[in-house]
Amino acid sequence: MSRVTRIKHVLKEQEANEFDVPTENQTIVRVVASRGNNLHEVEPANEGDERFLVSMPVKFRKNVWIKRGDFVLVEPIEEGNKVKAEICRILTPEHIKVFEQEGVWPKRFTRKREHEDDLDEEGLVRNTNRQMVEEDDSSEEEDESADDSEEDERN
């Protein structure tokens, strides 16, 4: 099978609408860092558990990429001391929505809107890179009266 055909098959499998709930031995984890050699450091959903390494299966290598903050579904492996699981599915935002509706999404990973009150009149999130200038009606009237007094002084 050529490389292009293999990539097509892997991507088609990933994009398939398989929203199966994780089984007993599968867990949802968040990718914290890439450690090289197709190993990724992940944090589990339980608060007390330590971070551990997971491996990328051969079928995903050079075909699918993951980055920090992505969520993956992993299955534990028995061999190896440092690498404790293998990635079986990379979760998309659609997977996350379905898992939240099913009630299997971990509470630690729920998305919290930190700036809910930062919505402007149109319902858009304010740009935090710019300084917000509040316009008051009283300040506009004062500016107009100051401009009028300056014009009177000139005349």
Backbone bond lengths (Angstrom), bond angles and torsions (degrees), N, CA, C in turn:
res aa  C-N    CA-C-N  psi(-1)  N-CA   C-N-CA  omega(-1)  CA-C   N-CA-C  phi
1 M - - - 1.438 - - 1.525 108.07 -
2 S 1.315 117.01 132.31 1.456 120.52 -178.94 1.531 110.30 -72.79
3 R 1.305 115.05 164.04 1.468 120.51 -178.03 1.523 111.22 -62.98
4 V 1.315 117.38 -42.22 1.464 121.61 -179.73 1.530 110.79 -63.19
5 T 1.311 117.02 -42.91 1.464 120.96 178.79 1.523 110.64 -64.03
6 R 1.322 116.76 -40.82 1.457 121.01 179.24 1.528 110.43 -63.44
7 I 1.333 116.98 -43.04 1.465 120.81 177.94 1.521 110.22 -60.94
8 K 1.321 117.09 -42.20 1.469 120.73 179.12 1.524 111.29 -60.63
9 H 1.329 116.33 -43.25 1.466 120.19 -179.44 1.522 111.74 -65.15
10 V 1.328 116.75 -43.36 1.462 120.40 -179.00 1.520 110.62 -65.97
11 L 1.329 116.79 -44.59 1.463 119.92 179.42 1.522 111.58 -65.29
12 K 1.321 116.57 -38.16 1.466 120.46 178.13 1.529 110.35 -64.25
13 E 1.320 116.19 -39.62 1.463 120.50 177.72 1.529 110.92 -65.65
14 Q 1.329 116.90 -39.32 1.464 120.42 179.53 1.523 111.94 -69.20
15 E 1.335 116.94 -37.00 1.454 121.05 -177.56 1.519 113.21 -82.09
16 A 1.325 116.43 -10.14 1.463 119.96 179.64 1.520 108.92 -60.43
17 N 1.292 115.80 144.94 1.460 121.02 -177.00 1.523 111.13 -79.76
18 E 1.319 116.01 57.99 1.452 121.10 176.77 1.523 108.26 -93.64
19 F 1.296 116.11 93.75 1.457 120.94 -178.94 1.522 109.76 -103.70
20 D 1.341 115.77 42.23 1.446 120.30 179.40 1.520 109.46 -67.98
21 V 1.327 115.79 138.51 1.452 121.95 177.70 1.526 108.14 -67.84
22 P 1.334 118.62 142.84 1.467 120.37 179.82 1.528 111.63 -58.57
23 T 1.320 115.37 143.20 1.460 120.50 178.55 1.528 109.73 -78.59
24 E 1.331 116.22 -178.70 1.464 121.18 -176.86 1.522 112.86 -60.94
25 N 1.323 116.84 -39.32 1.463 119.15 -176.12 1.526 113.22 -89.08
26 Q 1.322 119.05 -4.27 1.464 121.79 178.78 1.527 109.55 -94.93
27 T 1.332 115.56 144.30 1.463 120.31 177.58 1.520 109.94 -132.66
28 I 1.319 114.49 154.69 1.462 121.55 177.45 1.519 107.27 -97.20
29 V 1.332 116.55 128.99 1.458 122.03 179.97 1.527 109.31 -134.59
30 R 1.336 115.18 161.53 1.466 121.34 177.98 1.524 108.84 -109.18
31 V 1.326 116.84 134.95 1.465 121.92 179.70 1.523 108.00 -75.81
32 V 1.343 115.12 126.92 1.454 121.09 -179.56 1.526 110.84 -99.83
33 A 1.335 116.28 -41.92 1.462 120.07 -177.30 1.517 110.04 -158.51
34 S 1.328 114.78 156.19 1.456 120.92 174.10 1.515 107.59 -97.62
35 R 1.317 117.03 129.36 1.461 121.41 -175.99 1.521 112.87 -105.63
36 G 1.317 118.46 3.46 1.459 121.06 179.01 1.516 111.93 88.62
37 N 1.321 115.67 164.06 1.467 122.59 -178.07 1.525 111.63 53.08
38 N 1.311 116.70 39.71 1.467 123.17 178.13 1.524 112.59 59.94
39 L 1.326 116.43 30.78 1.459 122.34 174.10 1.516 108.92 -111.00
40 H 1.317 116.32 141.45 1.459 121.96 179.71 1.516 109.10 -132.32
41 E 1.326 115.72 138.27 1.458 120.54 175.62 1.520 107.39 -88.35
42 V 1.335 116.23 132.40 1.462 120.85 -176.71 1.524 109.65 -129.10
43 E 1.330 114.84 157.71 1.460 120.14 173.27 1.523 108.07 -114.70
44 P 1.327 116.18 133.30 1.467 119.82 -179.30 1.520 111.56 -77.96
45 A 1.329 115.96 171.25 1.460 121.25 -177.57 1.524 111.90 -75.18
46 N 1.324 118.28 -24.16 1.462 121.05 -179.61 1.518 110.04 -79.02
47 E 1.336 116.75 135.96 1.461 121.99 -176.60 1.522 112.97 -60.63
48 G 1.330 118.48 -43.84 1.454 121.90 -173.06 1.515 114.88 -77.31
49 D 1.314 117.85 -18.33 1.464 120.76 -175.89 1.519 111.21 -73.11
50 E 1.331 115.12 147.46 1.461 120.99 179.45 1.522 110.71 -86.38
51 R 1.323 114.94 160.60 1.465 120.33 174.94 1.522 109.01 -68.94
52 F 1.334 115.24 150.94 1.460 119.65 178.77 1.521 109.24 -146.06
53 L 1.320 116.02 172.33 1.461 122.36 -178.26 1.520 110.55 -96.45
54 V 1.336 115.04 142.96 1.463 121.41 172.73 1.526 107.67 -126.48
55 S 1.320 115.58 153.13 1.469 119.38 -179.60 1.518 110.28 -107.03
56 M 1.313 114.16 150.33 1.456 121.86 176.73 1.528 107.59 -89.86
57 P 1.334 118.31 124.86 1.467 118.98 -179.93 1.526 111.53 -65.84
58 V 1.307 115.22 159.07 1.464 121.74 -175.71 1.522 111.33 -58.60
59 K 1.325 118.03 -36.24 1.473 119.55 -176.46 1.525 112.40 -66.86
60 F 1.349 118.18 -23.02 1.460 121.05 178.82 1.526 112.99 -89.83
61 R 1.315 117.62 -22.66 1.461 120.81 -173.67 1.523 111.30 -61.53
62 K 1.297 115.79 134.07 1.469 124.88 -179.52 1.531 112.64 62.12
63 N 1.320 117.54 10.15 1.463 120.99 178.59 1.526 112.02 -119.53
64 V 1.319 116.06 -37.25 1.456 121.32 -177.58 1.521 107.60 -129.41
65 W 1.336 116.39 138.73 1.448 120.28 -179.15 1.516 108.95 -118.44
66 I 1.337 114.66 144.55 1.461 119.99 174.09 1.519 108.28 -126.75
67 K 1.308 115.78 156.30 1.460 120.48 -178.11 1.523 109.63 -132.65
68 R 1.315 116.30 174.80 1.453 121.00 178.65 1.514 110.33 -56.82
69 G 1.316 116.08 138.23 1.452 120.94 177.92 1.514 114.36 91.35
70 D 1.320 118.20 -12.75 1.462 120.74 177.04 1.522 109.82 -72.16
71 F 1.320 115.87 153.33 1.452 121.27 178.04 1.517 108.98 -107.05
72 V 1.323 115.53 139.10 1.456 121.34 179.71 1.519 109.49 -134.13
73 L 1.319 114.27 155.97 1.452 122.21 176.35 1.527 106.76 -102.15
74 V 1.329 117.47 125.65 1.456 120.64 -175.18 1.520 110.74 -123.19
75 E 1.328 114.24 153.30 1.458 122.17 174.12 1.520 107.78 -118.65
76 P 1.329 118.18 134.63 1.469 119.79 -178.86 1.529 111.57 -67.54
77 I 1.330 115.39 147.63 1.464 121.11 174.71 1.520 107.60 -118.54
78 E 1.315 116.61 151.06 1.457 120.70 -174.36 1.522 112.70 -90.03
79 E 1.313 118.10 -33.22 1.450 119.41 -178.80 1.527 109.54 -82.38
80 G 1.310 115.09 149.19 1.458 120.31 178.10 1.515 112.30 95.90
81 N 1.338 115.23 143.17 1.455 120.71 179.56 1.519 112.05 -94.62
82 K 1.323 116.75 -42.96 1.459 120.63 -175.89 1.524 111.91 -86.56
83 V 1.313 116.98 -43.85 1.465 121.42 -179.54 1.528 107.69 -85.75
84 K 1.316 115.67 114.30 1.466 119.67 -172.83 1.518 114.42 -105.38
85 A 1.341 118.71 -9.79 1.464 119.81 -177.85 1.520 109.72 -154.35
86 E 1.345 114.22 167.85 1.459 121.41 177.41 1.522 108.44 -127.41
87 I 1.319 116.01 140.33 1.464 121.42 -178.94 1.524 108.75 -71.10
88 C 1.332 116.14 129.07 1.468 118.34 176.71 1.534 111.40 -111.39
89 R 1.339 117.90 -20.85 1.466 119.91 176.82 1.521 108.97 -157.61
90 I 1.315 115.57 140.61 1.455 121.96 173.73 1.525 106.48 -96.06
91 L 1.324 116.66 123.99 1.460 120.69 -173.21 1.521 111.27 -85.97
92 T 1.314 115.32 134.20 1.455 122.94 177.29 1.526 109.07 -97.94
93 P 1.330 118.80 169.18 1.466 120.01 176.50 1.532 113.15 -57.93
94 E 1.335 117.37 -30.70 1.463 120.10 177.46 1.526 110.80 -67.30
95 H 1.346 116.71 -40.27 1.455 120.41 175.88 1.529 110.25 -59.69
96 I 1.319 115.73 -43.86 1.467 120.43 -177.40 1.522 110.52 -61.84
97 K 1.338 117.23 -43.45 1.470 120.55 178.70 1.520 111.43 -60.71
98 V 1.329 116.36 -44.68 1.461 120.18 -179.44 1.528 110.65 -65.13
99 F 1.332 117.03 -42.99 1.460 120.39 -179.68 1.526 111.05 -65.48
100 E 1.344 117.57 -35.39 1.470 120.01 176.30 1.519 110.60 -66.10
101 Q 1.338 117.36 -40.19 1.459 120.66 178.55 1.525 111.47 -66.80
102 E 1.337 116.93 -35.45 1.458 121.37 179.95 1.524 111.83 -76.33
103 G 1.321 117.09 -17.23 1.455 121.34 179.98 1.515 114.35 84.76
104 V 1.326 118.69 16.27 1.458 121.57 179.92 1.535 112.26 -101.55
105 W 1.324 117.25 -3.69 1.462 120.40 -179.23 1.531 108.59 -75.57
106 P 1.353 117.93 131.57 1.469 120.81 -178.58 1.528 112.15 -63.83
107 K 1.330 115.99 140.33 1.467 120.65 -178.44 1.523 111.54 -65.25
108 R 1.326 116.79 -28.30 1.469 120.27 -179.70 1.524 111.45 -64.99
109 F 1.320 117.03 -28.74 1.459 120.97 -176.14 1.527 113.12 -97.86
110 T 1.321 119.02 4.49 1.457 119.36 179.52 1.515 109.06 -64.59
111 R 1.292 114.91 143.15 1.461 120.25 -178.03 1.516 108.98 -81.57
112 K 1.302 115.03 124.68 1.461 120.53 177.53 1.514 108.29 -109.60
113 R 1.270 115.19 130.82 1.457 119.99 177.38 1.516 107.83 -83.25
114 E 1.321 116.99 109.18 1.450 121.14 -175.45 1.520 112.29 -73.73
115 H 1.299 116.44 -30.73 1.463 119.79 -175.05 1.521 110.21 -119.51
116 E 1.312 116.66 60.55 1.460 119.38 -179.01 1.528 111.28 -65.59
117 D 1.343 116.11 -30.47 1.456 119.60 -178.04 1.520 112.09 -84.69
118 D 1.331 118.17 2.20 1.457 121.78 -179.57 1.521 112.70 -88.93
119 L 1.310 117.85 24.77 1.456 120.45 177.87 1.521 108.78 -91.18
120 D 1.329 115.72 138.71 1.453 119.02 177.57 1.525 110.19 -89.09
121 E 1.327 115.99 -169.79 1.465 120.85 -174.72 1.524 112.78 -60.61
122 E 1.325 117.24 -34.23 1.458 121.35 -178.10 1.529 112.67 -83.08
123 G 1.339 118.07 -2.06 1.450 121.03 -178.88 1.516 113.32 85.73
124 L 1.324 117.27 12.24 1.453 122.06 179.03 1.520 109.73 -94.21
125 V 1.323 116.18 152.60 1.451 120.62 177.81 1.517 108.31 -75.47
126 R 1.326 115.46 135.20 1.453 120.00 -179.21 1.519 110.35 -69.29
127 N 1.322 115.52 147.19 1.453 121.80 177.49 1.522 108.46 -77.44
128 T 1.333 117.19 115.29 1.457 120.77 -178.07 1.520 112.14 -79.25
129 N 1.315 118.00 -7.44 1.459 121.20 179.19 1.523 112.13 -83.94
130 R 1.305 116.84 -9.32 1.457 120.45 179.95 1.517 109.71 -118.49
131 Q 1.313 115.16 147.99 1.451 120.12 179.09 1.521 109.30 -76.51
132 M 1.331 115.44 130.07 1.463 119.73 179.95 1.518 109.07 -80.31
133 V 1.314 116.48 127.82 1.454 122.09 177.34 1.520 106.99 -113.15
134 E 1.322 114.93 116.20 1.459 120.60 178.43 1.520 108.33 -83.89
135 E 1.302 117.01 128.55 1.457 121.37 178.04 1.513 108.96 -100.58
136 D 1.313 115.78 119.90 1.462 121.42 177.04 1.517 109.12 -102.28
137 D 1.317 116.44 147.44 1.464 120.67 177.60 1.518 110.34 -67.81
138 S 1.320 118.52 -35.06 1.458 121.71 -178.58 1.520 111.11 -66.56
139 S 1.322 118.70 -36.47 1.459 120.93 179.95 1.529 110.47 -68.87
140 E 1.325 117.25 -33.86 1.456 119.90 177.94 1.522 110.69 -66.85
141 E 1.332 116.57 -39.98 1.469 120.35 179.27 1.513 110.32 -65.62
142 E 1.354 117.51 -39.28 1.459 120.81 178.73 1.518 110.51 -65.06
143 D 1.334 117.46 -40.14 1.455 120.93 179.07 1.525 110.52 -64.02
144 E 1.325 116.85 -40.75 1.457 120.55 179.48 1.521 110.95 -65.93
145 S 1.330 117.26 -41.76 1.462 119.97 179.97 1.520 110.49 -68.53
146 A 1.342 118.22 -33.27 1.461 121.15 177.17 1.521 109.50 -68.54
147 D 1.310 118.27 -39.03 1.471 121.46 177.71 1.523 110.26 -65.25
148 D 1.339 117.92 -40.28 1.461 121.77 179.19 1.518 110.60 -64.12
149 S 1.327 118.11 -41.32 1.474 120.94 -179.13 1.518 110.41 -68.49
150 E 1.326 119.11 -34.46 1.463 121.32 177.63 1.523 109.36 -67.39
151 E 1.324 118.39 -39.26 1.466 120.62 178.88 1.520 110.49 -66.98
152 D 1.344 118.05 -37.14 1.470 121.06 178.29 1.521 110.11 -64.84
153 E 1.326 119.06 -38.64 1.457 122.21 179.84 1.523 111.02 -66.37
154 R 1.312 117.57 -34.19 1.466 120.67 -179.73 1.533 110.51 -70.30
155 N 1.309 117.01 -33.18 1.473 119.80 -176.13 1.461 111.18 -81.02
